[in-house]
């Protein structure tokens, strides 16, 4: 089952410099994830960054673990709360 299908709460994050829309997602299992929604024109760069982050995580570098990357037709997600 995809992580997105297990979301119980969405909290919009109004911080950061990237301009991406960001959300803290909490699953029905109590796990927390960061969802970043970026413009389509960033796709190739994001794929490259994601791949490098996966490699660094495999080397044991302490960091946020990259879990999943993908595309969506429309970014129609709103936060239940705001930070």
KOLGU-4560 file (N, C-alpha, C; in nm, 3 decimals, padded with zeros to 5 digits):
<recs>
<n_xx: 00.084 n_yy: -00.118 n_zz: 00.000 ca_xx: 00.000 ca_yy: 00.000 ca_zz: 00.000 c_xx: 00.088 c_yy: 00.124 c_zz: 00.000 mol: A seq: 1 type: UNK>
<n_xx: 00.051 n_yy: 00.222 n_zz: -00.080 ca_xx: 00.128 ca_yy: 00.346 ca_zz: -00.087 c_xx: 00.111 c_yy: 00.426 c_zz: 00.042 mol: A seq: 2 type: UNK>
<n_xx: 00.214 n_yy: 00.501 n_zz: 00.076 ca_xx: 00.210 ca_yy: 00.586 ca_zz: 00.195 c_xx: 00.094 c_yy: 00.683 c_zz: 00.185 mol: A seq: 3 type: UNK>
<n_xx: 00.076 n_yy: 00.741 n_zz: 00.067 ca_xx: -00.026 ca_yy: 00.844 ca_zz: 00.049 c_xx: -00.166 c_yy: 00.793 c_zz: 00.083 mol: A seq: 4 type: UNK>
<n_xx: -00.189 n_yy: 00.663 n_zz: 00.061 ca_xx: -00.320 ca_yy: 00.604 ca_zz: 00.090 c_xx: -00.343 c_yy: 00.584 c_zz: 00.240 mol: A seq: 5 type: UNK>
<n_xx: -00.239 n_yy: 00.601 n_zz: 00.321 ca_xx: -00.248 ca_yy: 00.579 ca_zz: 00.464 c_xx: -00.253 c_yy: 00.709 c_zz: 00.545 mol: A seq: 6 type: UNK>
<n_xx: -00.262 n_yy: 00.823 n_zz: 00.477 ca_xx: -00.256 ca_yy: 00.953 ca_zz: 00.544 c_xx: -00.379 c_yy: 00.977 c_zz: 00.629 mol: A seq: 7 type: UNK>
<n_xx: -00.355 n_yy: 01.013 n_zz: 00.753 ca_xx: -00.462 ca_yy: 01.046 ca_zz: 00.846 c_xx: -00.471 c_yy: 01.196 c_zz: 00.870 mol: A seq: 8 type: UNK>
<n_xx: -00.354 n_yy: 01.262 n_zz: 00.875 ca_xx: -00.350 ca_yy: 01.408 ca_zz: 00.897 c_xx: -00.251 c_yy: 01.471 c_zz: 00.803 mol: A seq: 9 type: UNK>
<n_xx: -00.283 n_yy: 01.595 n_zz: 00.757 ca_xx: -00.194 ca_yy: 01.675 ca_zz: 00.675 c_xx: -00.178 c_yy: 01.810 c_zz: 00.742 mol: A seq: 10 type: UNK>
<n_xx: -00.054 n_yy: 01.850 n_zz: 00.759 ca_xx: -00.027 ca_yy: 01.979 ca_zz: 00.823 c_xx: 00.058 c_yy: 02.061 c_zz: 00.726 mol: A seq: 11 type: UNK>
<n_xx: 00.003 n_yy: 02.171 n_zz: 00.677 ca_xx: 00.076 ca_yy: 02.257 ca_zz: 00.584 c_xx: 00.194 c_yy: 02.321 c_zz: 00.657 mol: A seq: 12 type: UNK>
<n_xx: 00.308 n_yy: 02.328 n_zz: 00.589 ca_xx: 00.429 ca_yy: 02.390 ca_zz: 00.644 c_xx: 00.456 c_yy: 02.516 c_zz: 00.562 mol: A seq: 13 type: UNK>
<n_xx: 00.451 n_yy: 02.629 n_zz: 00.628 ca_xx: 00.470 ca_yy: 02.758 ca_zz: 00.561 c_xx: 00.609 c_yy: 02.814 c_zz: 00.585 mol: A seq: 14 type: UNK>
<n_xx: 00.711 n_yy: 02.728 n_zz: 00.585 ca_xx: 00.849 ca_yy: 02.771 ca_zz: 00.611 c_xx: 00.938 c_yy: 02.719 c_zz: 00.500 mol: A seq: 15 type: UNK>
<n_xx: 01.057 n_yy: 02.774 n_zz: 00.491 ca_xx: 01.155 ca_yy: 02.727 ca_zz: 00.394 c_xx: 01.177 c_yy: 02.826 c_zz: 00.282 mol: A seq: 16 type: UNK>
<n_xx: 01.281 n_yy: 02.799 n_zz: 00.204 ca_xx: 01.325 ca_yy: 02.890 ca_zz: 00.099 c_xx: 01.295 c_yy: 02.839 c_zz: -00.042 mol: A seq: 17 type: UNK>
<n_xx: 01.257 n_yy: 02.715 n_zz: -00.057 ca_xx: 01.248 ca_yy: 02.655 ca_zz: -00.190 c_xx: 01.131 c_yy: 02.704 c_zz: -00.274 mol: A seq: 18 type: UNK>
<n_xx: 01.024 n_yy: 02.748 n_zz: -00.213 ca_xx: 00.905 ca_yy: 02.782 ca_zz: -00.289 c_xx: 00.816 c_yy: 02.661 c_zz: -00.314 mol: A seq: 19 type: UNK>
<n_xx: 00.863 n_yy: 02.541 n_zz: -00.281 ca_xx: 00.781 ca_yy: 02.421 ca_zz: -00.294 c_xx: 00.672 c_yy: 02.424 c_zz: -00.187 mol: A seq: 20 type: UNK>
<n_xx: 00.559 n_yy: 02.362 n_zz: -00.216 ca_xx: 00.457 ca_yy: 02.344 ca_zz: -00.113 c_xx: 00.499 c_yy: 02.225 c_zz: -00.029 mol: A seq: 21 type: UNK>
<n_xx: 00.491 n_yy: 02.238 n_zz: 00.103 ca_xx: 00.537 ca_yy: 02.133 ca_zz: 00.193 c_xx: 00.428 c_yy: 02.099 c_zz: 00.294 mol: A seq: 22 type: UNK>
<n_xx: 00.421 n_yy: 01.969 n_zz: 00.328 ca_xx: 00.324 ca_yy: 01.921 ca_zz: 00.424 c_xx: 00.387 c_yy: 01.814 c_zz: 00.512 mol: A seq: 23 type: UNK>
<n_xx: 00.352 n_yy: 01.816 n_zz: 00.638 ca_xx: 00.385 ca_yy: 01.705 ca_zz: 00.726 c_xx: 00.266 c_yy: 01.610 c_zz: 00.718 mol: A seq: 24 type: UNK>
<n_xx: 00.292 n_yy: 01.485 n_zz: 00.682 ca_xx: 00.187 ca_yy: 01.385 ca_zz: 00.671 c_xx: 00.201 c_yy: 01.288 c_zz: 00.787 mol: A seq: 25 type: UNK>
<n_xx: 00.091 n_yy: 01.252 n_zz: 00.848 ca_xx: 00.091 ca_yy: 01.154 ca_zz: 00.956 c_xx: -00.001 c_yy: 01.041 c_zz: 00.915 mol: A seq: 26 type: UNK>
<n_xx: 00.053 n_yy: 00.918 n_zz: 00.916 ca_xx: -00.024 ca_yy: 00.802 ca_zz: 00.872 c_xx: -00.112 c_yy: 00.749 c_zz: 00.984 mol: A seq: 27 type: UNK>
<n_xx: -00.199 n_yy: 00.657 n_zz: 00.947 ca_xx: -00.283 ca_yy: 00.592 ca_zz: 01.046 c_xx: -00.202 c_yy: 00.501 c_zz: 01.139 mol: A seq: 28 type: UNK>
<n_xx: -00.074 n_yy: 00.480 n_zz: 01.108 ca_xx: 00.018 ca_yy: 00.404 ca_zz: 01.194 c_xx: 00.099 c_yy: 00.496 c_zz: 01.286 mol: A seq: 29 type: UNK>
<n_xx: 00.078 n_yy: 00.630 n_zz: 01.272 ca_xx: 00.150 ca_yy: 00.726 ca_zz: 01.354 c_xx: 00.285 c_yy: 00.767 c_zz: 01.300 mol: A seq: 30 type: UNK>
<n_xx: 00.319 n_yy: 00.723 n_zz: 01.178 ca_xx: 00.447 ca_yy: 00.761 ca_zz: 01.117 c_xx: 00.434 c_yy: 00.900 c_zz: 01.054 mol: A seq: 31 type: UNK>
<n_xx: 00.543 n_yy: 00.977 n_zz: 01.056 ca_xx: 00.544 ca_yy: 01.112 ca_zz: 00.997 c_xx: 00.632 c_yy: 01.114 c_zz: 00.873 mol: A seq: 32 type: UNK>
<n_xx: 00.586 n_yy: 01.188 n_zz: 00.774 ca_xx: 00.660 ca_yy: 01.205 ca_zz: 00.649 c_xx: 00.651 c_yy: 01.350 c_zz: 00.606 mol: A seq: 33 type: UNK>
<n_xx: 00.747 n_yy: 01.394 n_zz: 00.526 ca_xx: 00.744 ca_yy: 01.526 ca_zz: 00.465 c_xx: 00.708 c_yy: 01.508 c_zz: 00.319 mol: A seq: 34 type: UNK>
<n_xx: 00.604 n_yy: 01.577 n_zz: 00.274 ca_xx: 00.564 ca_yy: 01.578 ca_zz: 00.134 c_xx: 00.601 c_yy: 01.713 c_zz: 00.076 mol: A seq: 35 type: UNK>
<n_xx: 00.676 n_yy: 01.710 n_zz: -00.035 ca_xx: 00.712 ca_yy: 01.832 ca_zz: -00.106 c_xx: 00.647 c_yy: 01.827 c_zz: -00.243 mol: A seq: 36 type: UNK>
<n_xx: 00.579 n_yy: 01.934 n_zz: -00.279 ca_xx: 00.518 ca_yy: 01.944 ca_zz: -00.411 c_xx: 00.593 c_yy: 02.052 c_zz: -00.487 mol: A seq: 37 type: UNK>
<n_xx: 00.658 n_yy: 02.010 n_zz: -00.595 ca_xx: 00.744 ca_yy: 02.100 ca_zz: -00.673 c_xx: 00.689 c_yy: 02.117 c_zz: -00.813 mol: A seq: 38 type: UNK>
<n_xx: 00.724 n_yy: 02.227 n_zz: -00.878 ca_xx: 00.682 ca_yy: 02.247 ca_zz: -01.017 c_xx: 00.742 c_yy: 02.142 c_zz: -01.111 mol: A seq: 39 type: UNK>
<n_xx: 00.670 n_yy: 02.111 n_zz: -01.216 ca_xx: 00.712 ca_yy: 02.011 ca_zz: -01.315 c_xx: 00.851 c_yy: 02.040 c_zz: -01.371 mol: A seq: 40 type: UNK>
<n_xx: 00.886 n_yy: 02.167 n_zz: -01.388 ca_xx: 01.016 ca_yy: 02.200 ca_zz: -01.449 c_xx: 01.134 c_yy: 02.159 c_zz: -01.361 mol: A seq: 41 type: UNK>
<n_xx: 01.110 n_yy: 02.125 n_zz: -01.235 ca_xx: 01.217 ca_yy: 02.080 ca_zz: -01.146 c_xx: 01.235 c_yy: 01.928 c_zz: -01.149 mol: A seq: 42 type: UNK>
<n_xx: 01.153 n_yy: 01.854 n_zz: -01.224 ca_xx: 01.150 ca_yy: 01.708 ca_zz: -01.218 c_xx: 01.286 c_yy: 01.642 c_zz: -01.236 mol: A seq: 43 type: UNK>
<n_xx: 01.357 n_yy: 01.675 n_zz: -01.341 ca_xx: 01.487 ca_yy: 01.609 ca_zz: -01.367 c_xx: 01.585 c_yy: 01.634 c_zz: -01.254 mol: A seq: 44 type: UNK>
<n_xx: 01.591 n_yy: 01.757 n_zz: -01.206 ca_xx: 01.681 ca_yy: 01.790 ca_zz: -01.095 c_xx: 01.641 c_yy: 01.716 c_zz: -00.968 mol: A seq: 45 type: UNK>
<n_xx: 01.510 n_yy: 01.704 n_zz: -00.943 ca_xx: 01.463 ca_yy: 01.633 ca_zz: -00.824 c_xx: 01.495 c_yy: 01.484 c_zz: -00.831 mol: A seq: 46 type: UNK>
<n_xx: 01.482 n_yy: 01.424 n_zz: -00.949 ca_xx: 01.520 ca_yy: 01.283 ca_zz: -00.966 c_xx: 01.666 c_yy: 01.261 c_zz: -00.931 mol: A seq: 47 type: UNK>
<n_xx: 01.751 n_yy: 01.350 n_zz: -00.981 ca_xx: 01.894 ca_yy: 01.341 ca_zz: -00.953 c_xx: 01.922 c_yy: 01.357 c_zz: -00.803 mol: A seq: 48 type: UNK>
<n_xx: 01.860 n_yy: 01.456 n_zz: -00.742 ca_xx: 01.879 ca_yy: 01.479 ca_zz: -00.598 c_xx: 01.828 c_yy: 01.361 c_zz: -00.516 mol: A seq: 49 type: UNK>
<n_xx: 01.714 n_yy: 01.306 n_zz: -00.553 ca_xx: 01.657 ca_yy: 01.193 ca_zz: -00.481 c_xx: 01.750 c_yy: 01.073 c_zz: -00.488 mol: A seq: 50 type: UNK>
<n_xx: 01.804 n_yy: 01.047 n_zz: -00.605 ca_xx: 01.898 ca_yy: 00.936 ca_zz: -00.623 c_xx: 02.022 c_yy: 00.954 c_zz: -00.535 mol: A seq: 51 type: UNK>
<n_xx: 02.074 n_yy: 01.075 n_zz: -00.531 ca_xx: 02.193 ca_yy: 01.102 ca_zz: -00.449 c_xx: 02.160 c_yy: 01.089 c_zz: -00.300 mol: A seq: 52 type: UNK>
<n_xx: 02.042 n_yy: 01.135 n_zz: -00.259 ca_xx: 02.001 ca_yy: 01.122 ca_zz: -00.120 c_xx: 01.986 c_yy: 00.975 c_zz: -00.080 mol: A seq: 53 type: UNK>
<n_xx: 01.931 n_yy: 00.893 n_zz: -00.170 ca_xx: 01.920 ca_yy: 00.750 ca_zz: -00.142 c_xx: 02.058 c_yy: 00.688 c_zz: -00.119 mol: A seq: 54 type: UNK>
<n_xx: 02.152 n_yy: 00.722 n_zz: -00.205 ca_xx: 02.287 ca_yy: 00.669 ca_zz: -00.193 c_xx: 02.349 c_yy: 00.711 c_zz: -00.059 mol: A seq: 55 type: UNK>
<n_xx: 02.336 n_yy: 00.839 n_zz: -00.023 ca_xx: 02.391 ca_yy: 00.887 ca_zz: 00.104 c_xx: 02.328 c_yy: 00.816 c_zz: 00.222 mol: A seq: 56 type: UNK>
<n_xx: 02.197 n_yy: 00.795 n_zz: 00.218 ca_xx: 02.128 ca_yy: 00.724 ca_zz: 00.326 c_xx: 02.180 c_yy: 00.581 c_zz: 00.338 mol: A seq: 57 type: UNK>
<n_xx: 02.206 n_yy: 00.517 n_zz: 00.225 ca_xx: 02.261 ca_yy: 00.380 ca_zz: 00.227 c_xx: 02.401 c_yy: 00.375 c_zz: 00.287 mol: A seq: 58 type: UNK>
<n_xx: 02.474 n_yy: 00.487 n_zz: 00.281 ca_xx: 02.609 ca_yy: 00.493 ca_zz: 00.338 c_xx: 02.605 c_yy: 00.518 c_zz: 00.489 mol: A seq: 59 type: UNK>
<n_xx: 02.486 n_yy: 00.536 n_zz: 00.544 ca_xx: 02.473 ca_yy: 00.557 ca_zz: 00.687 c_xx: 02.483 c_yy: 00.702 c_zz: 00.730 mol: A seq: 60 type: UNK>
<n_xx: 02.476 n_yy: 00.794 n_zz: 00.635 ca_xx: 02.481 ca_yy: 00.936 ca_zz: 00.669 c_xx: 02.352 c_yy: 00.972 c_zz: 00.745 mol: A seq: 61 type: UNK>
<n_xx: 02.365 n_yy: 01.033 n_zz: 00.863 ca_xx: 02.244 ca_yy: 01.070 ca_zz: 00.936 c_xx: 02.169 c_yy: 01.183 c_zz: 00.864 mol: A seq: 62 type: UNK>
<n_xx: 02.050 n_yy: 01.155 n_zz: 00.819 ca_xx: 01.971 ca_yy: 01.250 ca_zz: 00.742 c_xx: 01.828 c_yy: 01.202 c_zz: 00.734 mol: A seq: 63 type: UNK>
<n_xx: 01.741 n_yy: 01.285 n_zz: 00.683 ca_xx: 01.604 ca_yy: 01.241 ca_zz: 00.655 c_xx: 01.612 c_yy: 01.135 c_zz: 00.545 mol: A seq: 64 type: UNK>
<n_xx: 01.544 n_yy: 01.025 n_zz: 00.565 ca_xx: 01.549 ca_yy: 00.914 ca_zz: 00.469 c_xx: 01.455 c_yy: 00.942 c_zz: 00.351 mol: A seq: 65 type: UNK>
<n_xx: 01.509 n_yy: 00.942 n_zz: 00.228 ca_xx: 01.422 ca_yy: 00.960 ca_zz: 00.111 c_xx: 01.339 c_yy: 00.833 c_zz: 00.092 mol: A seq: 66 type: UNK>
<n_xx: 01.210 n_yy: 00.846 n_zz: 00.083 ca_xx: 01.122 ca_yy: 00.730 ca_zz: 00.081 c_xx: 01.064 c_yy: 00.704 c_zz: -00.057 mol: A seq: 67 type: UNK>
<n_xx: 01.009 n_yy: 00.807 n_zz: -00.120 ca_xx: 00.935 ca_yy: 00.788 ca_zz: -00.243 c_xx: 00.936 c_yy: 00.917 c_zz: -00.325 mol: A seq: 68 type: UNK>
<n_xx: 00.941 n_yy: 00.903 n_zz: -00.456 ca_xx: 00.930 ca_yy: 01.019 ca_zz: -00.545 c_xx: 00.833 c_yy: 00.982 c_zz: -00.656 mol: A seq: 69 type: UNK>
<n_xx: 00.755 n_yy: 01.077 n_zz: -00.701 ca_xx: 00.661 ca_yy: 01.048 ca_zz: -00.808 c_xx: 00.596 c_yy: 01.174 c_zz: -00.860 mol: A seq: 70 type: UNK>
<n_xx: 00.512 n_yy: 01.155 n_zz: -00.957 ca_xx: 00.439 ca_yy: 01.265 ca_zz: -01.018 c_xx: 00.291 c_yy: 01.250 c_zz: -00.988 mol: A seq: 71 type: UNK>
<n_xx: 00.222 n_yy: 01.361 n_zz: -00.986 ca_xx: 00.077 ca_yy: 01.356 ca_zz: -00.972 c_xx: 00.016 c_yy: 01.449 c_zz: -01.075 mol: A seq: 72 type: UNK>
<n_xx: -00.106 n_yy: 01.419 n_zz: -01.114 ca_xx: -00.175 ca_yy: 01.499 ca_zz: -01.215 c_xx: -00.202 c_yy: 01.640 c_zz: -01.166 mol: A seq: 73 type: UNK>
<n_xx: -00.252 n_yy: 01.650 n_zz: -01.044 ca_xx: -00.283 ca_yy: 01.781 ca_zz: -00.988 c_xx: -00.249 c_yy: 01.779 c_zz: -00.840 mol: A seq: 74 type: UNK>
<n_xx: -00.189 n_yy: 01.886 n_zz: -00.795 ca_xx: -00.150 ca_yy: 01.894 ca_zz: -00.653 c_xx: -00.264 c_yy: 01.957 c_zz: -00.574 mol: A seq: 75 type: UNK>
<n_xx: -00.370 n_yy: 01.880 n_zz: -00.555 ca_xx: -00.489 ca_yy: 01.930 ca_zz: -00.486 c_xx: -00.490 c_yy: 01.879 c_zz: -00.343 mol: A seq: 76 type: UNK>
<n_xx: -00.388 n_yy: 01.913 n_zz: -00.266 ca_xx: -00.382 ca_yy: 01.874 ca_zz: -00.127 c_xx: -00.383 c_yy: 02.000 c_zz: -00.042 mol: A seq: 77 type: UNK>
<n_xx: -00.459 n_yy: 01.999 n_zz: 00.057 ca_xx: -00.465 ca_yy: 02.112 ca_zz: 00.150 c_xx: -00.436 c_yy: 02.058 c_zz: 00.288 mol: A seq: 78 type: UNK>
<n_xx: -00.376 n_yy: 02.140 n_zz: 00.370 ca_xx: -00.344 ca_yy: 02.098 ca_zz: 00.506 c_xx: -00.463 c_yy: 02.110 c_zz: 00.599 mol: A seq: 79 type: UNK>
<n_xx: -00.474 n_yy: 02.016 n_zz: 00.691 ca_xx: -00.576 ca_yy: 02.023 ca_zz: 00.794 c_xx: -00.539 c_yy: 02.130 c_zz: 00.897 mol: A seq: 80 type: UNK>
<n_xx: -00.408 n_yy: 02.149 n_zz: 00.911 ca_xx: -00.355 ca_yy: 02.244 ca_zz: 01.008 c_xx: -00.241 c_yy: 02.320 c_zz: 00.943 mol: A seq: 81 type: UNK>
<n_xx: -00.189 n_yy: 02.420 n_zz: 01.011 ca_xx: -00.074 ca_yy: 02.496 ca_zz: 00.960 c_xx: 00.030 c_yy: 02.507 c_zz: 01.071 mol: A seq: 82 type: UNK>
<n_xx: 00.157 n_yy: 02.514 n_zz: 01.029 ca_xx: 00.265 ca_yy: 02.539 ca_zz: 01.125 c_xx: 00.327 c_yy: 02.672 c_zz: 01.094 mol: A seq: 83 type: UNK>
</recs>
